[in-house]
Amino acid sequence: MTEAEWLGTAKPHDMLQYLRGRVSNRKLRLFACACCRAVWHLLDDERSRRAVLAAESYADGWIPFSDLTGAAKAALAACQA
């Protein structure tokens, strides 16, 4: 993927596919968080927003994996509600 293709795409899936194997898991996680922040206004349930914040905190080593999974489960419950 060229820089022009990267800048011209609106498909996060294609961007993630390009990044796999090229960057660390931390950078992949933060990229996914950045994608969520791009649509932050659509995350109308606070549990979803807390999951993004937890993923960012986990990526930076501020919270344990168990806290991340707890936030993820709460966000999933929000989606199913």
Secondary structure, 3 states (H helix, E strand, C coil): CCHHHHHHCCCHHHHHHHHCCCCCHHHHHHHHHHHHHHCHHHCCCHHHHHHHHHHHHHHCCCCCHHHHHHHHHHHHHHHHC
